[in-house]
């Protein structure tokens, strides 16, 4: 998720882009502004549909949507210690939580909601917002760096485990138990992310030169990619494609790198006996006799595809998504625009810009010209693109928490829902089978004195 200072208002007037994030399956984009927040649907290349707009919460710096549901989490600079959860379709607040210090990041899936502070992490059960666990013995996390697997069957949580090196702690937020500790980098961490299944974890350090991918829950290194060697960069966005075939990294430079997760070394051993194949085998064998640092560098894979943005000094957040049956790279920039590129999944190379949308104008920018004054080019993929509806998310049955929670429930489960809750259907979450007129308010003060909650729940007469 990109978080900015809101100073750059180019293209956004007085609104000012303060943050932006994609939902878990990359079908929606949420942005925060100086005057509120907006939610967009990403189902089409040609059109950017505004799903919801709220101008009542000033200076939003965190906004997260749960898949395609109507649940959205918002935090603003006016009350940086308070998290508000809304049902935006109904225009109602579900609950709000206050904490002992500023909220730095929020992560959520269909089972868990994670709130990260500088020196603690709160794990909530998203079905009734009961606090299940507070992780307090963690190193100071000044930027709120954390990741949550959005595959609800495991709900792996990752957070920094050291203030000196790039160590990652992997925690099971379902069973509330530690899984493993990964010594990922020698320098401090800058970014890490899970793939869609929660079976892989990618990480980058503050140097930004090397990106590594580890297996989960074992913590074994699977891949190592080199982003560059000429200069250190600040990697701000790291994301897998939904099929886990590609990994995208963007930074404070003008280049976005896309890596392909495949075992190149294994394919070389199966090549026909040619002179180049023979020399390749000799080269690979020679690395076994070199110092570890040298051999690791020689074995690192370069980017499969890349994009050179027409932006300089802009902050951005990227994602890889399938839109209209073709792979796309999406770049949301602090200049107030969403850029859509075609990605060639076979040959890679330079990705082609095919569309640019304004995040502040009511209509998408049609037939815009690029900086060279010519129409935006179309790659081969654009010629075969056909409009198709984005498939709806699958129905997920309710989940009964079977232990591990702290004593003292916020809301009895029978009062929160009368049956399975479908968290990706905006018509069903939160449950709408209650009387919307009468409300019952629960106030709970945790024994730890670190947070309190005020929840408003429809009460069935």
C-alpha positions in Angstrom: 0.0 0.0 0.0 1.3 3.5 -0.9 1.2 6.1 1.8 2.1 9.6 0.9 2.2 13.0 2.5 -0.6 14.4 0.3 1.5 17.3 -0.9 1.5 16.4 -4.6 -1.9 17.5 -5.9 -1.2 17.3 -9.6 -4.3 16.1 -11.3 -6.2 16.0 -8.0 -6.7 19.7 -7.3 -7.3 20.3 -3.6 -8.1 16.6 -2.9 -4.5 15.4 -2.8 -3.7 11.7 -3.0 -2.6 10.5 0.5 -2.6 6.7 0.1 -3.8 3.9 -2.2 -4.2 0.1 -2.0 -5.5 -2.8 -4.1 -7.9 -5.3 -2.5 -6.8 -8.9 -2.0 -7.7 -10.2 -5.4 -6.8 -7.0 -7.3 -10.3 -6.3 -8.5 -10.6 -3.0 -6.7 -8.5 0.1 -6.0 -9.0 2.3 -2.9 -7.5 5.7 -2.6 -7.3 8.1 0.3 -7.4 11.9 -0.2 -7.3 15.1 1.9 -11.1 15.1 1.9 -12.1 11.5 2.0 -11.6 8.2 0.1 -12.7 6.5 -3.1 -13.2 2.9 -4.3 -12.8 1.9 -7.9 -13.6 -1.3 -9.8 -10.8 -2.7 -12.0 -12.9 -4.9 -14.3 -12.2 -3.1 -17.5 -9.2 -1.5 -19.3 -11.1 1.2 -21.0 -13.2 2.3 -18.1 -12.4 3.0 -14.4 -15.7 2.7 -12.5 -16.2 4.7 -9.3 -17.9 2.3 -6.8 -18.1 4.6 -3.8 -16.9 8.0 -2.7 -16.9 9.4 0.8 -16.0 13.0 1.5 -16.9 13.1 5.2 -13.6 11.7 6.6 -10.7 14.1 6.2 -7.1 13.3 5.6 -7.4 9.5 5.1 -4.0 7.7 5.2 -5.2 4.1 5.4 -8.1 2.6 3.4 -8.5 -1.1 2.9 -11.4 -3.0 1.3 -12.2 -6.6 2.0 -12.3 -8.3 -1.4 -15.5 -7.2 -3.2 -17.6 -6.8 -0.1 -19.0 -3.6 1.3 -16.6 -3.7 4.3 -14.0 -1.0 4.3 -11.4 0.0 7.0 -10.5 3.7 7.2 -7.9 5.6 9.4 -7.4 9.3 9.2 -4.8 11.7 10.4 -7.4 13.6 12.5 -7.7 10.5 14.8 -4.6 8.3 13.9 -5.3 6.0 16.9 -8.8 5.1 15.8 -9.8 2.5 13.2 -13.2 2.8 11.7 -15.0 0.0 9.9 -17.8 0.8 7.5 -20.5 -0.9 5.4 -20.2 1.7 2.6 -23.2 0.4 0.6 -25.5 1.0 3.6 -23.6 4.1 4.7 -23.3 2.8 8.3 -20.4 2.4 10.7 -20.0 -1.2 11.9 -17.5 -0.4 14.7 -14.5 1.6 15.7 -11.5 0.7 17.7 -9.0 3.0 19.5 -5.4 2.0 20.4 -2.7 3.3 22.6 -0.6 4.7 19.7 -0.9 5.6 16.1 -2.1 2.9 13.7 0.6 2.3 11.0 -1.0 -0.4 8.9 -4.1 -2.6 8.6 -4.4 -6.0 6.9 -7.4 -8.2 6.5 -8.8 -11.4 5.0 -12.0 -13.3 5.5 -11.0 -14.6 8.9 -8.7 -12.0 10.5 -8.1 -8.3 10.8 -4.6 -7.2 11.7 -3.8 -3.8 13.2 -0.1 -2.9 13.4 1.3 -0.3 15.8 5.0 0.6 16.3 5.5 -1.9 19.1 2.5 -4.2 19.0 0.2 -6.1 16.6 -3.5 -6.8 17.3 -5.2 -9.9 15.8 -9.0 -9.7 15.6 -11.6 -12.2 14.5 -13.2 -10.4 11.6 -16.6 -12.1 12.1 -17.3 -10.5 15.5 -14.2 -8.2 15.9 -13.2 -10.1 19.1 -9.6 -9.5 20.0 -7.9 -12.8 19.8 -4.2 -12.0 20.4 -1.9 -9.1 21.1 1.7 -9.5 20.0 3.7 -7.2 22.2 7.2 -8.6 22.4 8.2 -7.5 18.9 11.0 -5.2 17.7 10.0 -1.6 17.0 8.4 -1.4 13.6 8.5 2.3 12.7 6.8 1.9 9.3 4.2 -0.7 10.3 5.7 -3.2 7.9 3.6 -6.4 7.9 1.8 -8.8 5.6 -1.2 -11.1 5.9 -1.9 -14.1 3.6 -5.4 -13.5 2.2 -5.9 -17.3 1.8 -8.1 -17.6 4.9 -7.4 -21.3 5.4 -3.9 -20.4 6.8 -3.9 -16.7 7.5 -0.2 -16.4 7.8 1.1 -13.1 9.3 4.6 -11.8 8.7 6.4 -9.0 10.5 10.0 -7.9 11.1 11.9 -9.9 13.8 14.9 -7.7 14.3 16.1 -4.1 14.4 19.5 -5.0 13.0 19.0 -7.5 10.1 16.3 -8.5 7.7 14.7 -11.2 9.7 11.0 -12.2 9.1 8.8 -13.8 11.7 5.9 -15.9 10.2 3.0 -16.3 12.6 -0.2 -18.4 12.1 -3.1 -16.0 12.9 -5.6 -18.8 12.8 -3.9 -21.1 15.4 -2.2 -18.2 17.1 1.2 -19.9 17.0 4.6 -19.0 15.6 5.5 -20.8 12.4 9.1 -20.0 11.6 11.8 -17.2 11.5 13.4 -16.5 8.1 16.8 -14.9 7.9 15.9 -13.2 4.7 18.5 -10.4 4.3 21.6 -8.9 5.9 20.2 -5.4 6.0 16.8 -4.2 7.3 13.6 -5.1 5.5 11.8 -2.7 3.1 9.0 -4.9 1.8 7.6 -8.4 1.9 4.4 -10.1 0.6 2.6 -13.5 0.4 1.3 -15.1 -2.7 -2.4 -15.8 -3.2 -2.2 -19.3 -1.6 0.1 -18.3 1.3 2.7 -20.8 0.2 5.4 -18.3 -0.8 6.8 -15.1 0.7 8.8 -12.6 -1.2 11.0 -10.0 0.5 13.4 -7.1 -0.2 15.8 -5.2 2.0 16.4 -1.5 2.3 19.2 -1.8 -0.3 16.7 -3.0 -2.8 19.2 -4.9 -5.0 18.1 -8.4 -4.3 14.6 -9.9 -4.0 14.2 -13.4 -2.5 11.3 -15.8 -2.4 10.8 -18.4 0.4 8.5 -21.4 0.8 5.9 -21.2 3.6 5.7 -22.7 6.2 9.2 -24.2 5.8 11.0 -20.9 5.2 13.4 -22.3 2.6 14.8 -20.1 -0.1 13.3 -20.9 -3.5 14.3 -18.0 -5.8 16.6 -15.1 -5.8 16.3 -12.1 -8.2 18.6 -9.2 -8.8 16.8 -5.9 -9.3 20.0 -4.0 -10.0 23.6 -3.3 -8.9 24.3 0.3 -9.7 22.4 2.0 -6.9 20.4 1.3 -3.8 16.7 2.0 -4.1 13.7 2.1 -1.8 11.3 -0.7 -2.9 7.8 0.5 -2.1 5.7 -2.2 -3.7 6.1 -6.0 -4.0 3.4 -8.2 -5.2 2.8 -11.7 -6.8 0.4 -12.3 -9.7 -2.7 -14.3 -8.7 -1.3 -17.4 -10.3 2.1 -16.9 -8.5 3.9 -17.1 -11.9 5.2 -13.5 -11.7 6.5 -11.1 -9.0 6.5 -7.4 -9.5 8.7 -4.8 -7.7 8.5 -1.0 -7.9 10.6 1.6 -6.2 11.4 5.3 -6.0 13.1 5.0 -9.4 11.4 5.1 -12.8 11.7 1.4 -13.5 9.3 -1.4 -12.5 10.7 -4.9 -12.6 8.7 -8.1 -13.2 10.3 -11.5 -12.4 9.1 -14.9 -13.6 9.2 -17.7 -11.1 10.7 -20.6 -13.0 13.7 -22.8 -12.5 16.0 -21.7 -15.3 18.9 -23.8 -14.1 16.9 -27.1 -14.4 15.8 -26.3 -18.0 19.4 -25.7 -19.0 20.4 -29.2 -18.0 17.8 -30.7 -20.4 18.9 -28.6 -23.4 20.3 -30.5 -26.5 24.0 -31.0 -26.5 25.2 -27.8 -28.2 28.4 -25.7 -27.6 26.5 -23.0 -25.8 24.7 -25.6 -23.7 28.0 -27.3 -22.8 29.5 -24.0 -21.8 26.4 -23.2 -19.7 26.9 -26.4 -17.8 30.5 -25.7 -17.2 29.6 -22.2 -16.0 27.0 -23.6 -13.6 29.4 -26.2 -12.3 32.1 -23.6 -11.7 29.9 -21.7 -9.3 30.1 -24.6 -6.9 33.8 -23.8 -6.3 33.4 -20.0 -5.9 32.8 -18.1 -2.6 29.2 -18.2 -1.6 28.6 -14.5 -2.2 30.1 -14.7 -5.7 28.2 -17.9 -6.7 24.9 -16.4 -5.3 25.3 -13.4 -7.5 26.0 -15.5 -10.6 23.0 -17.6 -10.0 20.6 -14.7 -9.5 17.9 -14.2 -12.2 17.3 -10.9 -14.0 13.9 -9.3 -14.6 11.7 -11.1 -17.1 9.8 -7.9 -18.0 10.0 -4.2 -17.1 8.4 -0.8 -17.4 10.2 2.5 -17.6 7.7 5.0 -16.2 7.3 8.5 -17.6 7.5 9.7 -14.1 10.3 11.0 -12.0 10.2 11.2 -8.2 6.6 10.0 -8.0 5.5 7.4 -5.4 3.6 4.5 -6.8 2.1 1.1 -6.0 1.8 -1.7 -8.5 -0.1 -4.9 -8.9 -0.4 -7.7 -11.5 -4.0 -8.6 -12.5 -5.9 -10.3 -15.2 -8.3 -7.9 -16.8 -10.5 -9.0 -19.8 -8.6 -12.3 -19.8 -5.1 -10.8 -20.3 -2.3 -10.2 -17.8 -1.9 -6.5 -17.0 0.4 -4.4 -14.9 -1.3 -1.6 -13.0 0.6 1.4 -11.5 -1.3 3.8 -9.3 0.9 6.9 -8.9 1.0 9.9 -6.6 0.5 12.1 -9.6 -3.2 11.1 -9.4 -3.4 8.6 -12.3 -3.7 4.8 -12.8 -1.5 3.5 -15.6 -2.4 0.1 -17.2 0.2 -1.9 -19.2 0.1 -5.1 -21.2 2.4 -7.9 -20.0 3.5 -10.4 -22.5 3.5 -13.7 -20.5 5.6 -15.6 -23.0 8.4 -13.2 -24.1 8.3 -10.5 -21.4 10.4 -7.5 -22.4 9.2 -3.9 -22.2 5.5 -3.7 -21.1 3.4 -1.4 -23.3 1.2 1.4 -21.8 -2.3 1.0 -23.1 -4.4 3.2 -20.8 -4.2 6.1 -18.4 -7.0 7.0 -16.0 -7.4 9.9 -13.7 -8.2 9.0 -10.1 -9.9 12.4 -9.6 -12.0 13.1 -12.7 -15.4 11.5 -13.1 -14.6 10.2 -16.6 -11.6 8.2 -17.7 -9.2 10.0 -20.0 -10.0 8.8 -23.4 -7.6 8.9 -26.3 -4.9 10.6 -24.2 -1.5 11.1 -25.9 1.8 10.1 -24.3 4.7 12.5 -23.6 5.9 12.1 -27.2 2.7 13.5 -28.6 1.6 10.3 -30.3 -1.3 8.0 -29.4 -0.6 5.3 -26.8 0.8 2.2 -28.5 -0.9 -1.2 -28.5 1.0 -4.4 -28.0 0.1 -7.7 -29.6 -2.0 -8.6 -26.5 -4.2 -5.6 -27.0 -5.2 -6.8 -30.5 -6.6 -10.1 -29.1 -8.3 -8.5 -26.0 -12.0 -9.1 -25.8 -14.4 -7.6 -23.3 -15.5 -10.1 -20.7 -17.1 -9.9 -17.3 -14.8 -10.4 -14.3 -15.8 -13.6 -12.5 -17.4 -13.0 -9.1 -15.5 -14.2 -6.1 -16.4 -17.6 -4.7 -18.7 -18.0 -1.8 -16.9 -18.7 1.4 -18.8 -20.3 4.3 -18.7 -19.0 7.8 -15.9 -20.0 10.2 -16.3 -21.0 13.8 -13.3 -20.0 15.9 -12.3 -23.1 18.0 -10.1 -21.6 20.7 -7.1 -19.4 21.3 -9.1 -16.2 21.9 -8.7 -14.1 25.0 -11.5 -14.4 27.5 -14.3 -11.8 27.4 -16.2 -11.6 24.0 -17.0 -8.3 22.5 -20.2 -9.5 20.9 -21.9 -12.9 21.4 -21.8 -14.6 18.1 -25.5 -15.4 18.0 -26.1 -11.6 18.1 -23.7 -10.9 15.3 -24.9 -13.4 12.8 -27.6 -16.0 12.5 -25.7 -18.2 10.1 -22.7 -18.4 7.7 -21.4 -15.1 6.6 -20.4 -14.5 3.0 -17.6 -11.9 3.2 -17.3 -11.4 -0.5 -21.0 -10.5 -1.1 -21.7 -6.9 -0.4 -25.4 -7.8 0.0 -24.7 -10.2 2.9 -21.8 -8.7 4.8 -22.4 -7.4 7.4 -25.6 -9.5 8.0 -28.7 -7.7 7.0 -31.3 -10.0 8.5 -31.7 -7.7 11.6 -33.9 -4.8 12.3 -32.0 -1.8 11.0 -33.8 0.7 13.2 -33.1 -0.6 16.7 -29.4 -0.7 17.7 -27.6 -2.2 20.7 -24.2 -0.8 21.8 -21.5 -2.8 23.4 -18.6 -1.1 25.1 -15.6 -3.2 26.2 -12.5 -2.0 28.1 -9.6 -4.5 27.6 -7.7 -5.4 30.8 -4.5 -4.5 29.0 -5.7 -0.9 28.9 -4.3 -0.6 25.4 -7.4 -0.4 23.3 -11.1 -0.1 23.6 -13.9 -0.6 21.2 -17.4 0.8 20.5 -19.4 -1.5 18.3 -22.9 -0.8 16.9 -24.6 -4.0 16.0 -28.2 -4.4 14.6 -30.2 -5.9 17.4 -32.9 -8.4 16.5 -36.1 -7.7 18.5 
